[in-house]
């Protein structure tokens, strides 16, 4: 998937989320290898940014948080995570999602 295709598809998902009454915000889209490696060393990623690259390193992944009471919610209730990830897989053609990170949407599940 190209970055433009990813952007078009994520835009569709965000629109659907908003139309359903959710308030999504985007965080952590494009990351440098250094930033990815920092997250890996902290245990916040399974990709080190160098030998095991994340889709974030090429702009094909992002984290979406939902706003509640004017604050970003860094973990989603499970039913919402399932709902939106299932919809993302329909829109994007992705075959899997990162189960340990409910906020993560990627072109290929990495």
ABEGO torsion letter per residue (X at the ends): XBAAAAAAAAAAAAAAAAAAGBBBBBBGBBBBAAAAAAAAAAGABABAGAABBBAAAAGABBBBBBBBGGBBBABBBAAAAAAAAAAAAAAAGBABBBAABAABBBAAGX
